[in-house]
Amino acid sequence: MKRRNYGIDLLRIVAMYMIVLDHCLLLGGVITKATQIGIGSINYDISWLLDTLCYCAVNCYALISGYVGVKSKFKLYANVETLKTLIYK
């Protein structure tokens, strides 16, 4: 039986939320609106601070996924069946 590392799972969940927050900031127009309000305003400073903090979440999530994935066995048959399902349906 495999032991789970709950600290790494928690960090992965936090990274997921940070990625979603970063997409909301960028694609939702928060940073654009804060820039229009004016550089140096509290809205501008907070939005760019959050964007800077969330920027590292993508790299962190990729590293954690690689760390967890290197321990798992690659199942070719399951992946081929999934691919066939996606193509033919």
DAKA-V962809 format. One line per field, one symbol per residue. phi: phi as a letter, one per 20 degrees, with the letter a starting at -180 (. if undefined). psi: psi as a letter, one per 30 degrees, with the letter a starting at -180 (. if undefined). A space follows every 10 residues. Layout:
BEGIN
phi: ???
psi: ???
END
This chain:
BEGIN
phi: .eeeefffff ffffffffff fffffeeenf fffffffqfo ffffffffff fffeffffff ffffffffff eeeedfffff fffffffed
psi: kkkkjfeeee eeeeeeeeee eeeeeeffge eeeeeeekkf leeeeeeeee eeefefeeee eeeeeeeeff flkkjeeeee eeeeeeef.
END
